[in-house]
Amino acid sequence: MVDGVLVLVDAADGPMPQTKFVVGKALSQGLRPIVVINKVDRADARAQAVHNEIFDLFAALDATEAQLDFPTVFASGRQGWATAALDMPRKDLAPLSS
């Protein structure tokens, strides 16, 4: 039984081949994923481009309008912070708990 799903994506690597398979299964079950783009603190991070790639992936997998309006959290596990937008303060992991 699943109530929800988090899609964890690396800010430099973007969605991996296995991401397509797993996300496809979640979307087909009507789940509305929350996307976490991690490692945005890396020098080679491309968080906004990765966000766009995830949107394109969801669209290619026939996501509904509600699923395409997925919430996104940007994070740095190493530095211990998460935020709903890249221009917001980066102080703790609270956005992951709400």
C-alpha positions as CSV (number, residue, x, y, z in Angstrom):
1,M,0.0,0.0,0.0
2,V,1.4,3.3,-1.0
3,D,0.1,6.8,-0.1
4,G,2.7,8.8,-2.0
5,V,6.0,8.8,-3.7
6,L,9.2,10.8,-3.6
7,V,11.3,11.0,-6.8
8,L,14.9,11.7,-5.8
9,V,17.0,13.0,-8.6
10,D,20.7,14.1,-8.7
11,A,21.1,17.8,-9.7
12,A,24.0,17.0,-11.9
13,D,23.0,13.6,-13.4
14,G,19.3,14.3,-13.9
15,P,16.7,11.5,-14.3
16,M,18.4,8.0,-14.8
17,P,16.9,5.2,-16.9
18,Q,15.5,3.4,-13.9
19,T,13.7,6.7,-12.9
20,K,11.6,6.4,-16.0
21,F,10.5,2.8,-15.1
22,V,9.7,3.6,-11.5
23,V,8.0,6.9,-12.2
24,G,5.9,5.3,-14.9
25,K,4.6,2.8,-12.4
26,A,3.8,5.5,-9.9
27,L,2.0,7.7,-12.4
28,S,0.0,4.7,-13.7
29,Q,-1.2,4.1,-10.2
30,G,-2.5,7.7,-10.0
31,L,0.1,8.8,-7.5
32,R,1.2,12.4,-7.4
33,P,5.0,12.4,-6.9
34,I,7.0,14.9,-4.9
35,V,10.3,15.6,-6.7
36,V,13.4,16.1,-4.6
37,I,16.4,17.4,-6.6
38,N,19.4,16.7,-4.4
39,K,23.0,17.8,-4.5
40,V,22.2,21.3,-5.7
41,D,25.3,22.5,-3.9
42,R,27.7,20.7,-6.3
43,A,29.7,22.8,-8.8
44,D,28.2,20.9,-11.7
45,A,24.6,21.1,-10.5
46,R,22.0,22.1,-13.1
47,A,18.9,22.1,-10.9
48,Q,16.6,24.1,-13.2
49,A,17.5,22.0,-16.3
50,V,17.0,18.8,-14.3
51,H,13.6,20.1,-13.1
52,N,12.7,20.7,-16.8
53,E,13.9,17.2,-17.7
54,I,11.7,15.7,-15.0
55,F,8.7,17.6,-16.3
56,D,9.4,16.3,-19.8
57,L,9.7,12.8,-18.4
58,F,6.3,13.0,-16.6
59,A,4.7,14.4,-19.8
60,A,6.2,11.6,-21.9
61,L,4.8,9.1,-19.5
62,D,1.3,10.6,-19.9
63,A,1.0,12.2,-16.5
64,T,-2.3,13.9,-15.7
65,E,-2.5,17.7,-15.3
66,A,-2.4,17.3,-11.5
67,Q,0.7,15.0,-11.7
68,L,2.4,17.5,-14.0
69,D,1.9,20.1,-11.3
70,F,4.3,18.3,-9.0
71,P,5.8,19.9,-5.9
72,T,9.6,20.2,-6.0
73,V,12.1,20.4,-3.2
74,F,15.7,21.4,-3.8
75,A,18.2,19.9,-1.3
76,S,21.7,19.3,-0.2
77,G,21.9,16.2,1.9
78,R,25.6,16.8,2.6
79,Q,25.0,20.4,3.9
80,G,21.7,19.4,5.6
81,W,19.2,21.8,4.0
82,A,16.2,21.7,1.7
83,T,14.1,24.5,0.2
84,A,11.1,24.9,-2.0
85,A,12.9,27.4,-4.3
86,L,16.5,28.0,-5.1
87,D,16.3,31.7,-4.1
88,M,14.9,30.9,-0.6
89,P,16.9,30.6,2.6
90,R,18.8,27.3,3.1
91,K,18.8,26.5,6.8
92,D,17.4,23.1,7.5
93,L,15.5,20.1,6.2
94,A,12.1,21.3,7.3
95,P,10.6,21.5,3.7
96,L,11.0,17.7,3.5
97,S,8.7,17.2,6.6
98,S,5.8,19.3,5.4
